[in-house]
């Protein structure tokens, strides 16, 4: 933290980031951009993607470090080992942020962290990017849009059962499915089995810049996730004026008002009934009004300011030494606690060794150049004065 304690040096660490784009990637990217505008220094650290490794810079000078080491198989974390890491990391934190009240409750129950240390700051959506179509779609043919990674967690198997039944019950309904993944094969097989080639369009992977063009071609957005902390895709669809049908899982019920979303249990029959209800609601849906409501409900600038408050609280927390922190790890379990303590001791000794071999005082600091847009703005001002 610099100066008067108002500006921070923030490191965003994630195993998901650009060039991939999903909920996590969107959250980190947009939040980082807004924190840069607030004057903070932000660096994103992620693993290498193919030949993309080392330091790269993206919009507004956001620095991204692609670590040239991949402890991931096909960009998926190893579940057997990594499932214990949240308990390890949450045992010794000053503050935590969750994107929904349900996520906060689960975090507190599973980690044992004090509820006073956990804050709820929701996701948001770029409403300037996700706007409705200027021309209102005709309801003679109902188009249901799915934009999702086609994996088990996202409910791809549920789609395999829901889509044929909806097509059977509603002859004027058509599906557009955007996304790729290991479950795409099952959807292709379903389309062949029920001869739905003319009614189910498979787009494959959709670049984030083209998601809006896919969304505005439909009336209803269908989300079939089996687990979800928040789901930014729902916000993007609602901002484009689509009525949402979603499974009632995780923090999804907190995302939208009841008149903008139809919830269902993650079961084929209930999902089909929810789609029918949504079709009946369509005549009363105005995409432009829905978009204006989303602008009032969600803003990345507001998310950044709320996140900034949590960072300030964390910086005000007293600094503790290693001996005071070790008892926290012991509470993680009979054997896991001892293992975590051992890991921390080894990390501490390694840090002391590196400090001896290459003292931090001898390492040149990278100068803070600030956000790129700030420098461009100052140059433009100087040019105008001349």
C-alpha positions as CSV (number, residue, x, y, z in Angstrom):
1,X,0.0,0.0,0.0
2,X,1.4,3.4,-1.0
3,X,1.2,7.0,0.1
4,X,-1.7,7.8,2.4
5,X,-2.9,4.2,2.4
6,X,-5.5,4.7,-0.3
7,X,-3.7,3.0,-3.2
8,X,-2.9,-0.7,-3.3
9,X,-0.7,-3.1,-5.2
10,X,-3.0,-5.9,-6.1
11,X,-2.2,-9.3,-7.5
12,X,-5.0,-11.3,-9.1
13,X,-4.1,-15.0,-9.1
14,X,-6.3,-17.3,-11.2
15,X,-6.1,-20.5,-13.2
16,X,-8.6,-19.0,-15.7
17,X,-7.9,-15.9,-17.8
18,X,-7.6,-14.6,-21.3
19,X,-7.4,-15.9,-24.0
20,X,-10.2,-18.1,-22.5
21,X,-13.3,-16.3,-21.5
22,X,-15.9,-17.3,-18.9
23,X,-17.4,-16.1,-15.7
24,X,-14.1,-16.1,-13.7
25,X,-12.1,-14.6,-16.6
26,X,-14.7,-11.8,-17.0
27,X,-14.8,-11.0,-13.3
28,X,-11.0,-10.6,-13.1
29,X,-10.7,-8.6,-16.3
30,X,-13.5,-6.1,-15.6
31,X,-12.7,-5.7,-11.9
32,X,-9.0,-5.2,-12.7
33,X,-9.9,-2.5,-15.3
34,X,-12.0,-0.6,-12.8
35,X,-9.4,-0.9,-10.0
36,X,-6.8,0.6,-12.5
37,X,-9.1,3.5,-13.0
38,X,-9.3,4.1,-9.3
39,X,-5.5,4.4,-9.3
40,X,-4.4,1.0,-8.0
41,X,-1.6,-1.1,-9.5
42,X,-3.0,-4.4,-10.7
43,X,-1.2,-7.5,-12.0
44,X,-2.9,-10.7,-13.1
45,X,-1.0,-14.0,-12.7
46,X,-2.1,-17.1,-14.4
47,X,-0.6,-20.2,-16.1
48,X,0.7,-20.3,-19.6
49,X,-1.7,-20.9,-22.5
50,X,0.1,-22.7,-25.3
51,X,2.9,-20.4,-26.5
52,X,1.4,-17.5,-24.4
53,X,3.9,-17.2,-21.5
54,X,5.8,-14.5,-19.8
55,X,4.6,-10.9,-19.3
56,X,1.9,-9.5,-21.6
57,X,-0.1,-6.2,-21.4
58,X,-3.8,-5.9,-22.3
59,X,-6.3,-3.1,-22.3
60,X,-5.3,0.1,-20.4
61,X,-1.9,-1.4,-19.6
62,X,-3.1,-4.2,-17.4
63,X,-0.1,-6.4,-16.8
64,X,-0.6,-10.2,-17.1
65,X,2.1,-12.7,-16.1
66,X,1.6,-16.0,-17.7
67,X,3.7,-18.3,-15.5
68,X,5.7,-20.7,-17.8
69,X,4.7,-23.7,-15.7
70,X,1.4,-25.6,-16.0
71,X,0.3,-27.7,-13.0
72,X,-3.0,-28.2,-14.9
73,X,-4.2,-30.9,-17.2
74,X,-5.9,-29.5,-20.2
75,X,-6.4,-26.3,-18.3
76,X,-8.4,-28.1,-15.5
77,X,-7.2,-28.1,-11.9
78,X,-6.3,-31.5,-10.5
79,X,-9.2,-32.1,-8.1
80,X,-7.7,-34.7,-5.8
81,X,-4.9,-32.4,-4.7
82,X,-6.4,-29.0,-5.2
83,X,-9.7,-29.5,-3.3
84,X,-7.7,-29.2,0.0
85,X,-6.1,-25.9,-1.0
86,X,-9.1,-23.6,-0.2
87,X,-9.1,-24.9,3.4
88,X,-5.3,-24.2,3.6
89,X,-5.5,-20.7,2.1
90,X,-8.6,-19.6,4.1
91,X,-7.1,-20.6,7.4
92,X,-4.8,-17.6,7.4
93,X,-6.6,-14.6,5.7
94,X,-7.6,-11.2,6.9
95,X,-10.7,-10.8,4.7
96,X,-12.5,-12.8,2.1
97,X,-15.0,-11.8,-0.7
98,X,-17.8,-14.0,-2.0
99,X,-20.1,-13.2,-4.9
100,X,-23.3,-14.3,-3.3
101,X,-24.8,-14.8,0.2
102,X,-25.1,-18.6,-0.6
103,X,-21.4,-18.7,-1.5
104,X,-20.6,-16.8,1.7
105,X,-22.6,-19.3,3.8
106,X,-20.9,-22.3,2.1
107,X,-17.4,-20.7,2.6
108,X,-18.0,-20.1,6.3
109,X,-19.4,-23.6,6.9
110,X,-16.7,-25.5,5.0
111,X,-13.7,-23.5,6.0
112,X,-14.5,-22.5,9.6
113,X,-13.5,-18.9,8.9
114,X,-15.3,-16.2,11.0
115,X,-18.3,-14.7,9.2
116,X,-17.1,-11.2,10.1
117,X,-14.2,-11.7,7.8
118,X,-16.3,-12.6,4.8
119,X,-17.9,-9.9,2.6
120,X,-20.4,-10.3,-0.2
121,X,-19.6,-8.4,-3.3
122,X,-21.6,-9.5,-6.4
123,X,-20.4,-9.8,-10.0
124,X,-21.6,-7.3,-12.6
125,X,-22.0,-6.9,-16.3
126,X,-20.7,-4.5,-18.9
127,X,-24.1,-3.0,-19.9
128,X,-22.5,-0.8,-22.6
129,X,-21.3,-4.0,-24.4
130,X,-24.4,-6.1,-23.8
131,X,-27.3,-4.2,-25.3
132,X,-30.6,-5.4,-26.7
133,X,-31.3,-5.5,-30.4
134,X,-32.7,-2.2,-31.7
135,X,-35.4,-4.2,-33.5
136,X,-37.7,-6.3,-31.3
137,X,-37.8,-10.0,-32.3
138,X,-41.0,-11.5,-33.7
139,X,-42.5,-14.1,-31.3
140,X,-43.9,-16.3,-34.1
141,X,-40.8,-18.5,-33.6
142,X,-39.3,-18.7,-30.1
143,X,-35.5,-18.9,-30.0
144,X,-33.9,-20.3,-26.9
145,X,-30.2,-19.5,-26.5
146,X,-27.6,-21.5,-24.6
147,X,-24.1,-20.1,-24.2
148,X,-22.0,-22.3,-21.9
149,X,-19.0,-24.6,-21.6
150,X,-20.4,-28.0,-22.5
151,X,-19.2,-29.9,-19.4
152,X,-20.9,-31.9,-16.7
153,X,-20.9,-29.0,-14.1
154,X,-22.7,-26.7,-16.5
155,X,-25.5,-29.3,-16.9
156,X,-24.8,-30.4,-20.5
157,X,-26.3,-33.8,-19.7
158,X,-29.5,-32.0,-18.6
159,X,-29.7,-30.2,-21.9
160,X,-29.6,-33.6,-23.7
161,X,-32.9,-34.5,-22.0
162,X,-34.5,-31.1,-21.9
163,X,-34.0,-29.9,-25.6
164,X,-35.8,-32.9,-27.3
165,X,-38.8,-32.6,-24.9
166,X,-39.2,-28.9,-25.4
167,X,-39.0,-29.3,-29.2
168,X,-41.7,-32.0,-29.0
169,X,-44.0,-29.9,-27.0
170,X,-43.4,-26.6,-28.8
171,X,-43.1,-26.9,-32.6
172,X,-42.3,-23.2,-33.0
173,X,-39.3,-23.3,-30.6
174,X,-35.7,-23.4,-31.9
175,X,-32.4,-23.7,-30.0
176,X,-29.0,-22.0,-30.5
177,X,-26.2,-23.6,-28.5
178,X,-22.9,-21.8,-28.2
179,X,-20.0,-23.3,-26.5
180,X,-17.6,-26.3,-26.6
181,X,-16.4,-29.0,-24.4
182,X,-16.3,-32.8,-23.8
183,X,-20.1,-33.0,-23.6
184,X,-20.7,-31.5,-27.1
185,X,-20.6,-35.0,-28.5
186,X,-23.7,-36.0,-26.5
187,X,-25.6,-33.0,-27.8
188,X,-24.6,-33.8,-31.4
189,X,-25.8,-37.4,-30.9
190,X,-29.1,-36.1,-29.4
191,X,-29.6,-33.9,-32.4
192,X,-29.0,-36.8,-34.8
193,X,-31.2,-39.2,-32.7
194,X,-34.3,-36.9,-32.7
195,X,-33.6,-35.4,-36.2
196,X,-33.4,-31.9,-34.8
197,X,-30.7,-30.6,-37.2
198,X,-33.1,-27.8,-38.4
199,X,-34.1,-26.8,-34.8
200,X,-30.9,-27.1,-32.8
201,X,-28.0,-25.0,-34.1
202,X,-24.6,-25.9,-32.7
203,X,-22.2,-22.9,-32.9
204,X,-19.2,-24.4,-31.2
205,X,-16.9,-22.1,-29.1
206,X,-18.0,-18.4,-29.3
207,X,-15.5,-15.6,-28.7
208,X,-16.6,-13.3,-26.0
209,X,-16.7,-10.4,-28.4
210,X,-19.4,-12.3,-30.4
211,X,-21.5,-13.4,-27.4
212,X,-23.9,-10.4,-27.7
213,X,-24.6,-11.1,-31.3
214,X,-25.6,-14.7,-30.3
215,X,-27.7,-13.5,-27.4
216,X,-29.8,-10.9,-29.3
217,X,-30.9,-13.5,-31.8
218,X,-33.0,-15.2,-29.1
219,X,-35.9,-14.6,-26.7
220,X,-35.0,-16.9,-23.8
221,X,-31.6,-17.7,-22.2
222,X,-31.3,-21.2,-20.8
223,X,-28.9,-22.0,-18.0
224,X,-28.6,-25.6,-16.8
225,X,-25.7,-25.4,-14.4
226,X,-25.6,-28.0,-11.6
227,X,-23.4,-25.7,-9.4
228,X,-23.0,-22.0,-9.7
229,X,-21.8,-19.3,-7.3
230,X,-23.3,-16.5,-9.3
231,X,-23.3,-16.9,-13.2
232,X,-22.3,-13.8,-15.1
233,X,-23.8,-15.3,-18.3
234,X,-27.2,-14.7,-16.8
235,X,-26.4,-11.0,-16.3
236,X,-25.2,-10.7,-19.9
237,X,-28.3,-12.3,-21.2
238,X,-30.6,-10.1,-19.1
239,X,-28.7,-7.0,-20.2
240,X,-29.5,-8.0,-23.8
241,X,-33.2,-8.2,-22.9
242,X,-33.6,-12.0,-22.7
243,X,-35.8,-13.7,-20.2
244,X,-33.8,-16.3,-18.3
245,X,-34.7,-19.9,-17.4
246,X,-32.2,-21.4,-14.9
247,X,-31.6,-24.1,-12.5
248,X,-32.2,-23.2,-8.8
249,X,-28.6,-23.8,-7.6
250,X,-26.0,-21.9,-5.6
251,X,-26.3,-18.2,-5.8
252,X,-28.4,-18.1,-8.9
253,X,-31.7,-17.2,-7.1
254,X,-30.0,-14.0,-5.9
255,X,-29.0,-12.8,-9.3
256,X,-32.2,-11.4,-10.8
257,X,-35.7,-10.2,-9.7
258,X,-38.4,-12.8,-9.9
259,X,-40.0,-11.2,-13.0
260,X,-36.8,-11.5,-15.0
261,X,-36.0,-15.2,-14.3
262,X,-37.8,-18.5,-14.1
263,X,-36.1,-20.9,-11.7
264,X,-36.4,-24.7,-11.8
265,X,-34.9,-27.7,-10.0
266,X,-32.0,-29.4,-11.9
267,X,-34.4,-32.1,-13.3
268,X,-35.6,-32.5,-16.9
269,X,-39.3,-32.3,-16.1
270,X,-39.0,-29.2,-14.0
271,X,-36.8,-27.5,-16.5
272,X,-39.3,-28.2,-19.3
273,X,-42.1,-26.7,-17.2
274,X,-40.0,-23.6,-16.5
275,X,-39.4,-23.1,-20.2
276,X,-43.2,-23.3,-20.8
277,X,-43.8,-20.7,-18.1
278,X,-41.1,-18.5,-19.7
279,X,-42.7,-18.8,-23.2
280,X,-46.1,-17.7,-21.7
281,X,-44.3,-14.7,-20.1
282,X,-42.7,-13.4,-23.3
283,X,-45.4,-11.1,-24.5
284,X,-45.0,-9.0,-21.3
285,X,-41.2,-8.7,-21.6
286,X,-39.7,-5.5,-22.9
287,X,-35.9,-5.9,-23.7
288,X,-35.2,-2.2,-23.5
289,X,-36.8,-1.9,-20.1
290,X,-34.9,-5.0,-18.9
291,X,-31.6,-3.5,-20.0
292,X,-32.3,-0.2,-18.2
293,X,-33.0,-2.2,-15.0
294,X,-29.7,-4.1,-15.4
295,X,-27.9,-0.8,-15.6
296,X,-29.4,0.2,-12.3
297,X,-28.7,-3.1,-10.6
298,X,-25.2,-3.9,-11.7
299,X,-22.1,-1.9,-12.3
300,X,-18.4,-2.9,-12.4
301,X,-17.5,0.5,-11.0
302,X,-19.7,-0.1,-8.0
303,X,-18.1,-3.6,-7.5
304,X,-14.6,-2.1,-7.7
305,X,-15.5,0.5,-5.0
306,X,-16.9,-2.1,-2.7
307,X,-13.9,-4.4,-3.3
308,X,-11.6,-1.4,-2.5
309,X,-13.3,-1.1,0.9
310,X,-12.6,-4.8,1.7
311,X,-8.9,-4.2,0.7
312,X,-8.7,-1.2,3.0
313,X,-10.1,-3.4,5.9
314,X,-7.5,-6.1,5.1
315,X,-4.7,-3.6,5.2
316,X,-5.9,-2.3,8.6
317,X,-5.6,-5.8,10.1
318,X,-2.6,-6.4,12.4
319,X,0.4,-8.2,11.0
320,X,1.1,-11.5,12.7
321,X,4.3,-13.5,12.7
322,X,4.7,-17.2,11.8
323,X,4.4,-18.5,15.3
324,X,1.1,-16.8,15.8
325,X,-0.2,-18.1,12.4
326,X,0.7,-21.8,12.8
327,X,-2.1,-22.5,15.3
328,X,-4.6,-21.4,12.7
329,X,-3.4,-24.2,10.3
330,X,-3.6,-26.8,13.1
331,X,-7.4,-26.2,13.1
332,X,-7.6,-27.5,9.5
333,X,-7.8,-31.2,10.6
334,X,-6.0,-33.9,12.6
335,X,-3.5,-34.7,9.8
336,X,-4.1,-31.8,7.3
337,X,-3.3,-29.3,10.0
338,X,0.1,-30.8,10.7
339,X,0.8,-31.0,7.0
340,X,-0.1,-27.4,6.4
341,X,2.1,-26.3,9.3
342,X,5.0,-28.3,7.8
343,X,4.4,-26.6,4.4
344,X,4.4,-23.2,6.0
345,X,7.6,-23.8,7.9
346,X,9.3,-25.1,4.7
347,X,8.0,-22.0,2.8
348,X,9.4,-19.7,5.5
349,X,12.8,-21.4,5.5
350,X,12.9,-21.2,1.7
351,X,12.0,-17.5,1.8
352,X,14.8,-16.8,4.3
353,X,17.2,-18.7,2.1
354,X,16.2,-16.7,-1.0
355,X,16.4,-13.5,1.0
356,X,20.0,-14.4,2.0
357,X,21.0,-15.3,-1.6
358,X,19.3,-12.3,-3.2
359,X,18.2,-9.7,-0.7
360,X,15.0,-7.8,-1.5
361,X,16.7,-4.5,-1.0
362,X,19.0,-5.3,-3.9
363,X,16.1,-5.9,-6.4
364,X,15.2,-3.0,-8.6
365,X,11.5,-2.1,-8.3
366,X,9.3,-1.8,-11.4
367,X,8.3,1.9,-11.7
368,X,4.6,2.6,-11.4
369,X,3.4,4.0,-14.8
370,X,-0.2,4.0,-13.8
371,X,-3.1,3.1,-16.1
372,X,-2.5,3.6,-19.8
373,X,-5.7,5.6,-20.3
374,X,-4.4,8.2,-17.7
375,X,-1.2,8.8,-19.7
376,X,-3.0,9.0,-23.0
377,X,-5.4,11.5,-21.4
378,X,-2.6,13.7,-20.1
379,X,-0.9,13.7,-23.5
380,X,-4.1,14.7,-25.2
381,X,-4.5,17.5,-22.7
382,X,-1.0,18.7,-23.4
383,X,-1.5,18.6,-27.1
384,X,-4.7,20.7,-26.8
385,X,-2.9,23.3,-24.7
386,X,-0.2,23.6,-27.4
